[in-house]
Amino acid sequence: MQTSKKVKDPVCLMELDPDEAVESEDYLQHRYYFCNANCHETFQLDPEPYAKRLQSQDDA
């Protein structure tokens, strides 16, 4: 049994297993995972603030 590291949806900050993400997208050499299509669509409208927010949480 393989255990995946949990990731966060950059829009709603929900933790999820990347294998169970509804959608994913590569942005600036990083893969982002989304819990639903609405979060993915929100990210696509303006990805930079969401990517920065998630990165700042990872750096904390």
HELIX and SHEET records of a PDB file:
HELIX    1   1 PRO A   18  GLU A   20  5                                   3    
HELIX    2   2 ALA A   37  LEU A   45  1                                   9    
HELIX    3   3 PRO A   47  ASP A   59  1                                  13    
SHEET    1   A 2 VAL A   7  LYS A   8  0                                        
SHEET    2   A 2 GLU A  15  LEU A  16 -1                                        
SHEET    1   B 2 GLU A  23  TYR A  27  0                                        
SHEET    2   B 2 HIS A  30  PHE A  34 -1                                        
END                                                                             
